[in-house]
Each structure stands twice: as structure tokens, then as C-alpha cells.
Amino acid sequence: MARPTLYTDRMIADYIAKGYWTETTLAGLWDRNAERWPDREALVDHRQRLTWAQAKRWIDNTALGLLSLGLRRDSMVVIQLPNWAEQPLLRVCCEKAGLLCCPVLRSLRESEMKYVLEYSEAEAIVIPWKFRGFDYLQMVRQLQPTLPRLKHVIVAGRPAPEGVLSLEELSRKTPDGFSPDYLDRTRFPATEFSQVLLTSGTTGVPKLVEFPICSRLYLGRAYVEATRLGPDDTIGVLSPAFVGPNSLAYFSAPEAGSGVVMLEHFEAETALQVIERERVTVIGVVPAQLAMMLAFPGLAKYDLGALRLAISTGSPLPFSVAMDAEEKLKAPLLNFYGSVDAGGSNVHTLESTREARHLTVGKPIAGVEIKLIDDEGSPAGPGGIGEVWLRGPTMVSGYYKDPAMNASAWTADGWFRTGDYGRWDSDGNLAIVGRKKDVIIRGGQNVYPAEIENLLFTHPRVKDVAVVGMPDPVMGERACAFVVPRGDEPLTFEEMTAFLQGKKIAAYKLPERLELVESLPMVAGGQKVNKKALSEAIAARLKAGPAEETARIRHCEYPSE
């Protein structure tokens, strides 16, 4: 039984009584839509187009096919696929069959996959044979002798090599020996979890997080309401993320009856082509993808007239990118907030002011409680900055098989410590000012990188920026700005300093070093800047000494205030 670890009977009863949670399941929504809109397109990728009725047939056949292999209730299936239609469909298959599933990024390799398969005790894995020059089957075959529980390797897509179980073959026909109502008896109820997702941190091994059906579908309904999503909408899945920018496609589209178009591999021009060709009305993106699309030289030649809304989440949204997006895409940009570890908590609506949309992550979803806790452990005062603590019906139910991590991340009364610093604006919107672990403590004073980054993003010669701490024997830490220049004339240290001083910020917040780079290192499938790598790079350069300095790097001291 996949009982959510941190959900109590009292909590479940309370959220059901308040109408936040229902008995509806993800599989139930797909069944309903197959009956209501059998001939409407549900899923499109570069290889196939499936109506709701065709998708249901695929789901049912494949769910029974998996069970025919001997998989049992709560057996774990790991899914490592590109943005193909099979990826979201398999989530529904597993829910119907009573199997746990763990979708992972296609960019994971031997080291990460060995950990995931071992820790999750996976009995089956679904992979492509080869994709973008990498042989997934060879990787899994090399790992399989060390993983005695991994009995079934299933290959998606065509062709499948001889002698290997084909996902397409599983989906083609209903296996013998199952009654018509068999899946009605195996499927997970709404108050259990059917999915386990990996976090995408930059330190240590990844953590696995339980995703209960009831909380995911409540979040999906909240997004439907905020975006006015309906059956005439088409959602573009541009990111490889399994939540964040794609939660709208996975959990809201089935609720609203919206179609979903999946982009196999993100490139700015390909994304624009798909939006134009498929008449996409809503896109979910991370800021890095949005910035690449906006900077594409041929953007203006594409007809994006069907696009009515863009959703940004997954990492902080730079103010300049938000402004640029609304001007060039001719559509409002909503900034949502949440994480794999916690779940979604804040949304904007189409009624939100432009300033609020660009500078904050909006208001809490109904039922979600948020409090800001300062460094002394007390609630932050009006206008004060504190760590964001969350609890409510959109929250996940803990780390999978990790009681120590659960005790560390959650309080005894159910508050999740996000590790983000935030503050409230005058209208009750939450503004995220940075990660707790990223805060730079300069001579005892806190410097929040996101505050400096958002200001530098507004400089016309800054294309991308990340601010990190660098070690200092006197102050403990100082700020270093890594800047990707825009245009042919690079930003100088003096120009950066003068620009920030013109924004009237305190002197101790000014970066004391400028690094000009061609690009920033990314993690989580290109969704987040790898600040750990930047911190290590600048620490190594400082340790190496003056010989590492170049003409494009300047260093200056500022007195502490």
C-alpha cells in the first residue's frame, strides 16, 4: 500500500471535508475525457497524434501488459524517456495497474541511474534504445548484473532491438486472462501516491519524493482556475521537467480536457516552430528557455498569435526577461512558485498586475499556509525577510523511504522548510529573494543574490547573470557576479558598479568581482544555474593567485557599512 508517509488520517479527512481533495484520480480523468471527447486530440509528439479514446486504449493495454509480466502491487517502474507521448501515458498506466513509477531525466547516466534503480528497488525500466547519440540499452545492460531486482527492460520507440521487450508491442493488444473490470480493482485510490520523483539538487545524491494523487490534482485544479484553462487550449511542453513548468500539462490538462504537444528536445527555433504549427495557446517554461527563445534572431517571423499565456517556474524569473517576454510574445507571463520537494504553493492569475507578475510569485493557493521565519527562528516582521515555510493540500507527502530527511525538512506539525528566503509585498504577494544556502554573509551582513541579479538583468549589456559568494579572509565572503554579456561591447567592472549604485542599494551588497563568461553552467536539464560549480570555480581561481587574473576581471574592495 503506497500510503503517503506524512499524511495523517486527520489531515486527509480535513482536506476532503474542505473540498480540496476528492476521490478523483488521474486515471479517472483520462477515462472521463475518452468518453466525453473521444475524437479530440489529447497528446501530440513528433511521431504520433493520439485522441483521448486512443490514449485510453493505449493506457489500458499497457497497464495490463505490465501486470502480465508479473509486476505486483507497488512494484517500481523507472521511466527514462525524452518528451515522448509514452512518458505521461505511462504515469497513468502505472496508476491504473497499482504500480509505482519514477520518471527521471533522460540526461542521467550510469552513476545516477545505478543509484536510482538501486534505491527505488526498481523491477522494470522503460528507456529508448538510442537517443541523441547515447545508447540507453547498453547502459542498462551494463548495470543490470548489479541490480538483482531489475527483471524487465522495456524499450520505447521504433525500432526495438531483437530479443528486447518492446513497449509498442505491449500497447498493441489486450493480454489474455484479465477481466474487463480488472484495472478498476488494481488502481491506486486518490489518497495514495503513485509517483516518486527525483529532486534536482547540486549537492549529494538526489532525493526521491512521494507525489500523492490527491494533492497533485488539487494543484492541477488551482492552475486551471488561475489560467482559465479549457478544452480548446493546447499546452506546449517545452521542458524536460517532470513537474514545475510541466505540471500544467500533466495535472491540469486532464482536468480541463486540454490537448498537450510535447517537444522532444528543446532548441529555441524548434520551440517556436512547434508553437506556430500546433497553434499552442499556453506554454510552460523555465526562465532560461524563455530567454533563449526571446533572443532568437528570427523570432519575429513566427506566427505566435494563438499563444495567450506563458507560465514561468522552476527558477527565479529575471525582471528584464519577463518584460521582454510580454512585449515580444504579446501574451501575459505568469510566475508560479513551488518545488519538487514541497509541491506548488503560489500562483498569479490573469488579473494580477504586471508589476506583481514580474516581481513576485503571487498569492498562496486556497488552503496553503505560508509563514516567513527569520534567522532567529521567529516570524519575520512586516516587510521583513524570512525563510519560507509551507503546509497545505498541495504539499507532497515526504521523501520516499527516508525518515531522517523527513524529520530534517518537515516540522512535527507539518511545516516544510523550503530553504528559500522571501518577503510579502503590500498586496499579499510573495517575493522570493534567494536561496538560504546561496545567501552571502559579508562581514555579518546578508547579501541576497537574487536581489542583485534582478537589478543586473535590467542592464542592456547583460544577457545572463549569477551572483555567488567567494571566500575572503577578512569578511568571510564577498559577492562575485558572473555575467554573460549581451552584444559586442562587454560590461566593465566600473560600469556594473555605477549601474548598481544608481539603483540606490547599500554598498555592502555591491559585487566585488566581475567574471565575464560565455555561458552559465546549468543543472536539472537546463532549468537552473549550477551555483555550486560557479562558487567552486571562483574559489579555485582565488586560491591560484594573481597569475589567474586577466584583463577582463576586476576586483575592488568596499568598506562594510
Secondary structure by P-SEA (a helix, b strand, c coil): ccccccccaaaaaaaaaacccccccaaaaaaaaaaacccccccccccccccaaaaaaaaaaaaaaaaaacccccbbbbbbccccaaaaaaaaaaaaacbbbbbbbccccaaaaaaaaaaacccbbbbbcccccccaaaaaaaaccccccccbbbbcccccccccccccccccccccccccccccccccccccccbbbbbbcccccbbbbbbbaaaaaaaaaaaaaaacccccbbbbbcccccccccccccccccccbbbbbbbccccaaaaaaaaaaacccbbbbcaaaaaaaaacccccccccccccbbbbccccccaaaaaaaaaaccbbbbbbbbcccccccccccccccccccccccccccccbbbbbbccccccccccbbbccccccccccccccccaaaaaaaccccccccccccccccccbbbbbccccccccccccccccaaaaaaaaaaccccccbbbbbbbbccccbbbbbbbbccccccccaaaaaaaaaaacccccccccbbbbbcbbbbcccccccaaaaaaaaaaaaaaaccccccccbbbbbbbcc
